């Protein structure tokens, strides 16, 4: 019984090693021939969407985080008057300086 368990362990270990070597060989061939994972899986190539395509509509004056107004509202604007966060509104000089000062305060 112990001998059988020992042989099964050795067999499982040899199988894992063989699988690992096969995976390494596959990855090397993919790199050699420039094959992408999408091509390997038969998927259509993904076209990346540039972040600049959607205009920024809202900006958090405290953190500088932005939101396009699409999708779920971020925490910093949820439940608040969105007009106060419009990105086209010029930030007041004192408010902008205060928020930058809080972000870059000296830590002693």
NORGITA-V662714 format. One record per pair of residues at least 6 apart in sequence whose ideal C-beta (glycine too) atoms are under 6 Angstrom apart, sorted by the first residue. I is the first residue (numbers start at 1). J is the second residue. D is the distance in Angstrom with one decimal. If there is no record, write none. Layout:
((I,J,D) (I,J,D))
This chain:
((38,45,5.5) (54,68,4.4) (56,66,4.4) (56,87,4.9) (57,68,5.5) (57,69,4.1) (57,87,5.9) (58,67,4.6) (58,77,5.9) (58,85,4.3) (58,87,5.9) (59,66,5.1) (59,87,4.3) (60,76,4.5) (61,91,5.7) (61,99,5.6) (62,99,5.1) (67,74,5.4) (77,85,5.4))
